[in-house]
Amino acid sequence: MTRTVYLNGEYLPETEAKVSIFDRAFLMADGVYEVTSVLGGKLIDFEGHLKRLERSLNELEMKKPAAFDDLLEIHRKLVELNGIDEGLIYLQVTRGAPGDRDFAFPDPETTEPTLVLFTQSKPGLADNPTAKKGIKVISIDDIRWGRRDIKTVQLLYPSMGKMMAKKAGADDAWMVEDGFVTEGTSNNAYIVKDGKIITRNLSTDILHGITRAAVLAFAREAQMAVEERPFTIDEVKAADEAFYTSASSFVMPVVEMDGAAIGTGTPGPVAARLREIYLAESLKVAI
């Protein structure tokens, strides 16, 4: 079945959607993106993703697309047209296609941003069996640029990190800088020690995860102790449990780091409870 996608004001079959070879995302990775989960045909944490998108655009001095105020309607229309019950909606905004290649930003008065959205059907997204067994991660050096808080399409190194993990027989990689874990290749990282949830504090070093914010708020509401600070790989290996959060995986237990079992080597109760709370509470306010 051919998907219907959205491109610059039009709903098109995916085979008919075309973007210029001069688009800044293609030539310069000059674009930002968001991924919103869909559960039961409804959008999870949509307002949070919209606010982060606006922040990313502002940080890069990128013009908002003309349809910015219509993004909720566009998301809902794509869910309807593609019959998505559980899945994802990918959104990307670029600085547009000025008609030639130049390092200097094009004039926003004459070059409109490119806006693309498409769906990915993921049946079983909420009841992912991987969450019941946990995943294995490796550690890799974090050599990305210094503004990781902006959700740009510069994803080459995270992609390389996932391939490093695959070659090592693991599922993902957590990146390390100056001896401390920053984040996963596409997720925020956590450990649990003596009942306390520990995760790196917000800064330009990590992405300000929308799922991260919601999970930490729910944890505090449930009277769980939370400490926001950097932690080391040695702390990961000595932790009682570990997990990561992302829009597509929600709360995912991590049971092994660099070949060493974390805790009992099985998903722990804190991660399991947070996943349960996050899914239940997010569905209540999904739109």
N, C-alpha and C positions, 0 to 999 in steps of 0.2 A: 504494500500500500504506500502510495506516494504521500508524504507529509505536505501539509500546507504551512508555509513559513511567512514571516512578515519582513518586508524590506521597503524601507522609506515610503511608508504610507500605503503599501499594497500587500494584499494577501495573495500569495502565489504558490503554485506547485513547486516543491523544492528543486525540481529539474529546470525550472524557468527562472529562478532567482540568480541574478548576476551582479557582481561587484567589480568596479573598475580595477585594472592592474595598477593604477596610480593611487589607490586608496592608501591612506597613511598607515593603517594597521598592517597592510601587506608589506609595505616598504620600510616602515619604521617601528613597528609594534606600537603605534601611536593610537591606542584605544583602551577602553576599560570595559569591564563586563560584570554581570551578576548571574547567579544561578538560583532560581527559586524552586523549591520542592512543591509537588502537587500530591495531596493525599485525599482520597475520596472526592476527587474533582475540584478540590479547593486549594487555594494558595497558602503556603505556610510562611509566616514571618515576612509577608510582602512589604509592609511599611518599613521595616528595618532595612530590607534590601534597597528600597527606593531611596531612603535617606543616605545610605552608603554610596549609592550610585551618584547622587547629587554631590556628595563630598568629594568623590574621586574626580568628577568633572571639574569641580572648583579648584582642587589642588593642582590640576594640570592646565588650568585656564582654558578648558575646552567648552565650547558652546553647547548648550542643551539642545537636543533634537527638538524639532517643532512639535513632535507628538509626545513630549515628556509628560504632559498633564493627562494624556490618554493611555498611559502605560498599563494601568489596571484593566481598563476595558480591552486592550490588545491582548494581555495575558489571558483573560477570561475567554476571549474569542478563539484564541489558539487552542485552549483546553477543549472548547466545544467542537471546533472544526476537526480536531485530531482525535477526539474521543479519549482523552487522557483521564484515567482514574488515579493511577499512581505513576509518578514520573517527575520530570524536570523541565523547566523552561529556561533556556539560555538566552541572555540578552547581551548585545554588544553595541557600544557606541564608539565610533572612531572620529577623528578630526576631519574625515571626508576625503574626497578625491579632487585635488586642485588641477589635475590635468598634466602634471609633470612632477618629477622628483626634485625635492629641495629640502635641505635640513631645516630651514626657517619655516615656522608655522605659516600656513596660508591665511589670508585675510578672512576672518569669520563672517564678514559681511557678504563675501562673494562665494565662499565655499561652505556648503551645508554639511553638517555631520552625517555620517552613515549610521542608520539604525537597523539592526538585524535582530530578529527573535526566531527561535525554533524550539520545538518540543522534543523530548525524548521519553518514550514510554518505558516505564520500569516496573512492571508488575511485581508485587512482593517487596516493594521498597521498604515499607514499614516493618514487615515480618522477615527481615533479612536473616537467613540462617547463620551468616558469618558472625552476627552479633552474639550468637549463642556459644561460639567456639573461640572468638577473638582472633586477632591478627598478629603477625610477626613483623617487626620493623628492624631496620639497621640504622646506624648513625652515619651521617656524611657531613663534610664541611659545608658551611653556608657561605656561598660565594656570590650571592645575589646582590642587586643594587641596594642603595640605602633608603629607599622609600617603599618598603614592603607593606606599609599601611594603605597604599593606593592599590586598588584591585585592577591592575593593568593586565593586558594580554601578553606580557613578557613572561612566558611560561616555559622557556626552553630548559632552564636548569631544573625546575621541578619535574619536568618530563624526564630529564636525564636521571634524576634521583629515583624516580619510580622504576626506571630500567635497571639502575644499579641494584635496587632491592630485588627485582625479579631475577637478575643473574645470580644473586646471593641466596636464592631460595626463600626470600621473604616477600611480604606484601606491600611494604611502603618504607619510606625513609623519614627519619627525624633529623633536621638540620642543626648543626652545632656551630656556635661562634664564640670565641674567647672562652671556651670551656663549658658554655651553657647552651642548653637546647633553646632554639628560637621557636620553631614550629615544624609541623609536618609538611610534606610537599604540597598538600592541598587541604590542610586541616590545622586546627589548634591543638596543642599537646598538653596533657595533664598527668600527674601522678597522684596517688593517694597513700598517705603515710599516717599511721595511728589515727585513722578516721578523718584526717584533714585533706581536703582537695587543694592541690598546689598547681598553679598555672602561671605562666609568664605574664607580667603586667603589660598593659597597653603602652605602646610607643611606636616610633617609626620602624622598629625592628620586626614587627609582626603585623599580620592582617587583623583588623578589628572585626573578628568574626561575629556575624549576626546570630548564629546558633550558639556561639560562645557566650554572648551577652545574655541570651534567654536561659541557657542551662545554668549559668552562675546565679541568675536571679531566682530560678526555681530552687536551686540548692540552698540558697540562703533562706528562702521562705520555708523550706523543709528543715530548718535549724541545723544544716550541715555547715561545718567549719570550712572556710575558704581563705586561702592565702595566695595573693598575687605577687609572685617573685620568680626570678630565674631559677632553674634547677639544672643539675649536671647529669651526665650519663650514669655516673656512679649512683646518684640518687634514684635514677630510674630503675637500675638493677636491684637496688635495695628496697624499693617501694613494695607496698602490700598489693597494689594494683596500679594499672595505668589505662588511659583511654584517650581518644581524640574526639573532637566534634567537628562537624561540617554540615552544610545544608543538604548534602546528598546522603550522608551516612548517619546523621543525627548524633548519637553517642555510640562510639565503637570501641569495645575493649581491646587493649593491646596486651598480649600475654608473653611476648618474648622480645628482647632487645639484644642485637648482636649475638644471637645464639644462646643467651642466658635467659632462663625463665624468670618472669616477674611474678612475685608472690608464689602462688601455687601452680602457676603456669596455666591457669584457667580464668575465665572472666570473673571479676570480683563483684561483690554485692553493691558497692557504691555506683559503679558504672551501670549495672543492670537497673538499679532503682532510678538513676537519673534518666536513662533512656525511656523507661516506663513513664516517668513524670513528664518529660519533655513531649513525648508523643501525645499523651492524654491532654495536657494543657494546651498545646499548640493547636490541636484539632478543635478545641472549644472556640478558639478565636480565629480560625482559618476563614478566608473570605473567597 
